[in-house]
């Protein structure tokens, strides 16, 4: 009898966590709203460098659902002239209470952070710093179209753009 009690006490946290598994349905529903990003994407784009000149790059994005569809994993890599100029990983999850998303970003430079993201009318926005936003849409040709903008004095200025085709379609 004593052994049974010990086993029950040891297993109690496992049973409690198993019961909480059912609460992921809401998170699954919210993540599935951005499921349009899932796939292998490839294309190119441009960005402004620090001296204000446009730099072109080739880009791939690999996006998949993870953790029983409660997270979206984004793996991006950009190259220019054969060199990696962008190498990032992002994990998008549902924010706790505000109905938005958490965009957890990790760069090869060891920079990382958690940022606000939101879905407005089938357009995905994420905000890495105040006054900067990235806007991702699927255009009429079924392409991933993303722009980056910075706000200066109330006016948004574009500094980044890429267009990617979904592979396998």
C-alpha positions in Angstrom: 0.0 0.0 0.0 2.8 2.4 0.9 4.5 1.7 -2.5 1.2 2.5 -4.3 0.9 5.8 -2.5 4.5 6.7 -3.5 3.9 5.8 -7.1 0.7 7.9 -7.2 2.5 10.9 -5.7 5.3 10.6 -8.2 2.9 10.3 -11.2 0.5 13.0 -10.0 2.3 15.8 -11.8 2.3 13.8 -15.0 -1.5 13.2 -14.8 -2.0 16.9 -14.1 0.0 17.9 -17.2 -1.8 15.4 -19.3 -5.1 16.9 -18.4 -3.8 20.4 -19.4 -3.1 19.0 -22.9 -6.7 19.5 -23.9 -6.4 23.3 -23.3 -4.2 23.5 -26.4 -7.3 23.4 -28.7 -7.6 27.2 -28.6 -3.9 27.6 -29.4 -4.2 25.2 -32.3 -7.1 27.2 -33.7 -5.2 30.5 -33.5 -2.0 29.1 -35.0 -4.0 27.5 -37.9 -5.1 31.0 -38.8 -1.5 31.6 -40.0 -1.1 28.2 -41.5 -1.0 29.9 -44.9 2.7 30.4 -44.3 3.5 26.7 -44.1 5.6 25.3 -46.8 9.0 25.6 -48.6 9.5 29.0 -50.1 12.2 30.4 -52.4 12.7 33.7 -54.1 14.6 37.0 -53.8 14.4 40.5 -52.5 16.2 43.7 -51.5 17.1 45.6 -48.4 18.7 48.9 -47.6 22.1 48.6 -46.1 23.4 51.0 -43.5 24.7 53.4 -46.2 21.2 53.6 -47.8 22.0 51.5 -50.8 19.8 48.6 -52.0 21.3 45.2 -51.6 19.7 42.2 -53.3 19.6 38.7 -51.9 18.2 35.2 -52.6 16.0 33.9 -49.8 14.5 30.6 -48.6 11.9 30.1 -45.9 10.9 26.8 -44.5 7.8 27.0 -42.4 6.2 24.1 -40.5 3.7 23.5 -37.8 5.1 22.0 -34.5 4.1 20.9 -31.1 0.7 19.5 -32.1 0.0 22.6 -34.2 0.4 25.0 -31.4 3.6 26.6 -32.8 4.8 27.7 -36.2 8.6 27.2 -36.9 10.1 29.5 -39.5 13.6 28.9 -40.8 15.0 31.6 -43.1 18.2 32.0 -44.9 19.3 34.7 -47.3 22.4 34.8 -49.5 24.1 37.4 -51.6 27.0 36.8 -53.9 27.4 33.3 -52.4 27.6 34.6 -48.8 25.0 34.1 -46.1 23.6 37.5 -45.2 20.6 36.4 -43.1 20.2 33.2 -41.1 17.3 33.2 -38.7 14.9 31.0 -36.8 11.5 32.1 -35.4 8.9 30.3 -33.3 5.5 31.8 -33.4 3.1 30.9 -30.6 -0.1 32.4 -29.2 0.2 35.2 -26.7 -1.3 34.4 -23.3 -4.2 36.8 -23.1 -4.2 39.6 -25.7 -5.2 37.5 -28.8 -2.0 38.3 -30.5 1.0 36.1 -31.3 4.5 35.9 -29.8 7.3 36.0 -32.4 10.4 34.5 -30.9 13.3 35.3 -33.1 16.9 33.9 -33.1 19.7 35.1 -35.3 23.1 33.5 -36.1 24.7 36.5 -34.4 23.1 35.3 -31.1 20.6 38.2 -31.1 17.2 37.0 -30.0 14.0 38.4 -28.7 10.3 37.9 -28.3 8.2 40.4 -30.2 4.5 41.2 -30.8 2.9 39.8 -33.9 -0.7 40.0 -35.1 -3.0 38.9 -37.9 -5.2 41.6 -39.4 -7.4 40.7 -42.4 -5.2 37.7 -43.4 -2.1 39.9 -43.2 0.6 38.9 -40.7 2.5 41.7 -39.0 5.4 41.4 -36.6 7.2 44.2 -34.8 10.9 43.6 -33.9 11.3 47.1 -32.3 9.2 50.2 -31.8 8.5 52.0 -35.1 9.5 49.0 -37.3 7.2 46.4 -38.8 7.3 43.5 -41.2 4.2 42.7 -43.2 3.6 39.3 -44.8 0.9 38.6 -47.3 0.2 35.9 -49.8 -0.4 37.9 -53.1 -2.8 37.1 -55.9 -0.1 34.8 -57.5 0.1 32.7 -54.3 3.5 34.2 -53.5 4.9 35.1 -50.1 5.3 38.9 -50.3 6.9 40.6 -47.3 8.0 44.2 -46.8 9.8 45.9 -43.9 9.0 49.5 -42.9 10.3 52.0 -40.4 8.2 54.9 -39.1 9.9 58.3 -38.9 7.8 61.3 -37.9 4.5 59.5 -38.6 5.5 58.3 -42.1 6.3 54.7 -42.9 9.4 54.2 -45.2 10.1 50.9 -46.8 13.6 49.4 -46.3 13.0 45.7 -47.2 11.0 43.6 -49.7 11.0 40.0 -50.8 8.8 37.8 -52.9 9.0 34.0 -52.6 7.4 31.2 -54.6 6.1 28.1 -52.8 8.0 25.1 -53.9 6.2 22.0 -54.9 3.1 23.8 -56.3 
